Amino acid sequence: MADQNPRITVEKNPSQDRLDELKIKSWPKWGCSPGKYHLKYEAEEICYIVKGKVKVYPKSSSTTGASSSGSSSLDAEVEWCVEFGAGDIVTFPQGLSCTWDVSLPVDKHYIFRHN
């Protein structure tokens, strides 16, 4: 059941009760302009996207030598991404390395949780 891709979770359009429960308005704010940003998460991050649009491309960690087929070169070429934007709560796992491809300027509230 090991997942080779880190789990980025996106909660679309959470209710106001959910936002209040997390106390999002008390979290620090951060923003960026359109562009590509390479990030490594030293702790879990939960963020609420106030505005913006992003595609995140996780770096695959192909350190496991077990391959069930001869198509490992094809697997290495496949890129997947997670898309999110204004109104979403997004959780990034600790240890994740990724590239943010920001198409619309981002403003977000965020909090880090150390495990």
N, C-alpha and C positions, 0 to 999 in steps of 0.2 A: 504494500500500500504506500510505499515511499513515492513521493511526488518529485519528479526531477525539476519542476518549475516552482519557484517560490510563489506563494499565494498572495496576490494582491486582491483585496476585496473592495467592491464598490457597492455602496448602499445608495440607490437612486432615490432622490426626492424624499428624504426622511421627514417625518412629521415634526411640527413645532415642539411637541412633547418630547420627542427623541433629542432634538437639539438642546432643549432646556435640561434634560436629564444629563447630558454630557457636559453641560455648562460651557458650550463652545464659545460664547461671547467673552469668556474670561481667558481664553487661550491667546497666546501671542499671535500676531499677524505677520505674514510674509508675502511678498509678491515678486513677480518677474515679468520681463517682456518676452515677446516671441523669440524663439531660438531653440537650440539643443543644449541640454545640460546633463552632464554625467554625474550620477549620485551613487553613494554607497551608504546604506542605512546601518549605523552602529547600534541603533535601538529601534524598536517598533515605533512607527509614526502613524498617528491618526490625524487626518486633516479634513476640514470642511471647506470645499471650494466655493468661495463667494462669487467669483467671476472667473471666466477663462475657459479654455478648452485645451486638453492635453492628451497625447498618446504616449504611453510609457512602454519602452521596449526593455524587458528584463534581459540581463546577460545570462545565457544558459550555462549551467555548470555541468559540463560533460566530463566529470572526473570519474564517473563509474565506468569501468572497463567492460561491463556486461552489455553486450548487444545481441538482440535476438534475431537480427537480420543483417544482411550485408549492405544495408542502405544507410550506413552511418554518415556518409558524405552528404546524402540528400537531407538527412535529419539536421545536419549542421547548417544547411542553407536556409531552413525554414525559420522565419522570424515571426513571432507572435507579439501582439501588443494588447494593452488594456487601455481603453478610452474612457475618459470621464470629463466632466465639466461642471459649470455652475449648478449649485444645489446638491452636489454629491458629497457623501462622506466616504473617504478612501483610507484603507489601512494598508501600510507597507510593512512587511515582516523584517525583523532584525536580520542583518547579514545580506540583504538584497543589494545587488549592484544593477543599475539600470540607466537608461537614457530617457530623459524627459524631452519630448518633441512638443513644444508649446506653440500652438497656432494662434491663440488669442491670449492677450495678457492675463496673467493669473494673480488673483488675490485670494489668500486662504488663511484660515485659522488652523493652528496645528498644536500637537502635544506629542512629546516623546515618552515612551514607557520602556524602562530598562528591565529586562528579565533577570 
